[in-house]
Amino acid sequence: MQKQILPNSTLILVFGIISILGCCCYGLLGMIFGIIALIMAKKATELYNENPELYTGYQNVQIGKILAISGVVLSSLYLIYVIFMFATVGFAGYQDMIEEIGRSGGY
């Protein structure tokens, strides 16, 4: 019997990568894509564990899950930082700080 590719294995990997890249968007996109990737990875792992001899592509699921966990952690840390900054200096202060960094040419 020919092996099938595990459903959504490539999509889990892509969502894991997007979750890491999305942490720069105030943490929201990274959290969304990371959580979706983790849910899909859980379903794919359950399907693979039922009949491992029928499926290939489990490495994509494992790597995507690791990337999604990393993306969720990074996104949550950045989201906490943004909330802290808005609570302490406010939105106008945050924009002033970003403009000052831009004028000085970097960090």
N, C-alpha and C positions, 0 to 999 in steps of 0.2 A: 504494500500500500504506500502510495506517495504521501510525503509529509506536506502539510499545509503551513502557510505562514500564519502565525498567531495574529488574530484580528486586532487591529489598532496598534500593533507593536511599533511601527514607524511613527504614527501619530503621537504616541506616548513619548517617544524620544524627542520629537519636534516640540511638543508642549513643554517638556523638561528644559530644553534649551531656551525657549521663549520665556519661561518663568525666571530664569537667571537674567536674561536681558531686560525683562520687564520690571525688575526691581528698581530700575532707574526712574520709572514713571510714578514717583511717589509711593511705590510699593504696591499699588493696587493691581496692575496688570500681572505682575509676578505672582501675587497671591492667587488670583483667579486661575491663571493657567497652571500653576503648581498644584492647586487643589484638584482641578479637573484631571490632570495627569496622574495624581495619586489614586483617585477613584478608578480611573481606567486601568491603571496598573494592578490594582487589587483584583479587579474582575478578570484581567488577563492572566494573572498568576493563579487564580482559582481554576480557570479553564485549563491552563497548562498542567497544573498538579493533578487534575483528573485523568488525563491521558498524555503524558509527556512524549510518548513515542509518535504521536500524531502531528506535533507542531514543531516548527522552527521559529527563530526570531525571538527567543526568550531573552537573549542578551540585550536586545534593544529595550525590552521592558525593564530589565534590571538597571541598565544605564539611565534610562529615562526616569525611573523612580528615584535614583540617587540625585540626578540633576534637579528633579522636582522638589525633593526635600531641601536641597541646597537653596533653590530659588525661593521657597517658602520662608526659610530661615532668614535669608538676606532681605527679602521683601518685608518681612515683619519687623526686622531691625530698622530698616530705613523708614518704614511707616511710623514706628514709635519715635524715631528721631524727628520726622516732619511734624508729628503731633506735638512733640515737646517744643520744637522751635515756634510753632504757631501759638502755643500756650504761653511761651515766655516773651517773645518779641512781637508777636502778631504778624499778620499777613504783610502789612506795609514794611515792618522792620525786616522781614524775611526777604522781600523784594529789594530793599535797600542794600542788604548784605550781598545778594547775588549781583547787583549792579556794581558794587564796590569791587567784588572779585573780578568782574569783567573789565573794569577800568584799570585795575592793577596788572592785568595780563595773566592772571592765573592765581594759583594758591600761593 
